[in-house]
């Protein structure tokens, strides 16, 4: 099992646009084989920080996800709306 934490700091005037794009991404990704969970979170102290926390059965399932139509279309659009981003991939060890 792997967990993905994808954090983005968005331009304040682009949050609504990002949320609309993320809504489609979340709905479609949650239906994929191998997806355990796929949810978007907002920082309680800074509304410009959005973080996607994903859990996948395997790296293979995640790799398939990264090549889906919705991922390859939406992620570049979201990237244009944020100031910066950080991506961490974790594997379960205990």
C-alpha positions as semicolon CSV with decimal commas, in nm:
position;residue;x (nm);y (nm);z (nm)
1;X;0,000;0,000;0,000
2;X;0,115;0,354;-0,072
3;X;-0,006;0,694;0,039
4;X;0,033;1,010;-0,169
5;X;0,030;1,358;-0,017
6;X;0,011;1,629;-0,283
7;X;0,008;1,979;-0,134
8;X;-0,047;2,294;-0,334
9;X;-0,044;2,662;-0,244
10;X;-0,289;2,832;-0,475
11;X;-0,340;3,187;-0,593
12;X;-0,626;3,326;-0,385
13;X;-0,833;3,423;-0,688
14;X;-0,794;3,074;-0,839
15;X;-0,926;2,862;-0,549
16;X;-1,281;2,825;-0,685
17;X;-1,150;2,720;-1,025
18;X;-0,917;2,467;-0,864
19;X;-1,197;2,323;-0,649
20;X;-1,416;2,270;-0,954
21;X;-1,138;2,082;-1,133
22;X;-1,053;1,881;-0,823
23;X;-1,417;1,778;-0,782
24;X;-1,411;1,591;-1,112
25;X;-1,068;1,444;-1,038
26;X;-1,177;1,313;-0,698
27;X;-1,504;1,161;-0,822
28;X;-1,340;0,979;-1,112
29;X;-1,029;0,871;-0,920
30;X;-1,231;0,721;-0,633
31;X;-1,388;0,482;-0,886
32;X;-1,054;0,345;-1,011
33;X;-0,939;-0,008;-0,938
34;X;-0,681;-0,005;-0,662
35;X;-0,796;0,324;-0,508
36;X;-0,849;0,290;-0,134
37;X;-0,913;0,659;-0,071
38;X;-0,875;0,984;-0,263
39;X;-0,975;1,306;-0,089
40;X;-0,904;1,677;-0,103
41;X;-0,838;1,871;0,218
42;X;-0,809;2,244;0,286
43;X;-0,580;2,388;0,553
44;X;-0,788;2,528;0,840
45;X;-0,560;2,830;0,884
46;X;-0,482;2,912;0,519
47;X;-0,755;2,859;0,260
48;X;-0,503;2,881;-0,025
49;X;-0,347;2,548;0,078
50;X;-0,518;2,243;-0,071
51;X;-0,385;1,894;-0,013
52;X;-0,483;1,575;-0,191
53;X;-0,434;1,267;0,025
54;X;-0,455;0,941;-0,166
55;X;-0,421;0,578;-0,069
56;X;-0,357;0,310;-0,330
57;X;-0,330;-0,067;-0,307
58;X;0,003;-0,061;-0,494
59;X;0,245;0,155;-0,690
60;X;0,116;-0,017;-1,002
61;X;-0,239;0,102;-0,930
62;X;-0,107;0,454;-0,877
63;X;0,091;0,441;-1,200
64;X;-0,223;0,340;-1,389
65;X;-0,405;0,632;-1,225
66;X;-0,138;0,877;-1,341
67;X;-0,207;0,774;-1,701
68;X;-0,586;0,806;-1,695
69;X;-0,758;1,061;-1,916
70;X;-0,893;1,261;-1,623
71;X;-0,555;1,278;-1,447
72;X;-0,354;1,376;-1,755
73;X;-0,613;1,641;-1,847
74;X;-0,691;1,793;-1,506
75;X;-0,355;1,796;-1,327
76;X;-0,185;2,032;-1,577
77;X;-0,482;2,270;-1,550
78;X;-0,460;2,267;-1,170
79;X;-0,084;2,324;-1,188
80;X;-0,142;2,658;-1,361
81;X;-0,354;2,779;-1,068
82;X;-0,100;2,734;-0,789
83;X;0,211;2,914;-0,669
84;X;0,392;2,603;-0,555
85;X;0,347;2,235;-0,484
86;X;0,499;1,945;-0,297
87;X;0,449;1,576;-0,362
88;X;0,541;1,297;-0,122
89;X;0,489;0,926;-0,178
90;X;0,492;0,700;0,126
91;X;0,496;0,324;0,156
92;X;0,358;0,140;0,456
93;X;0,638;-0,012;0,661
94;X;0,472;-0,101;0,994
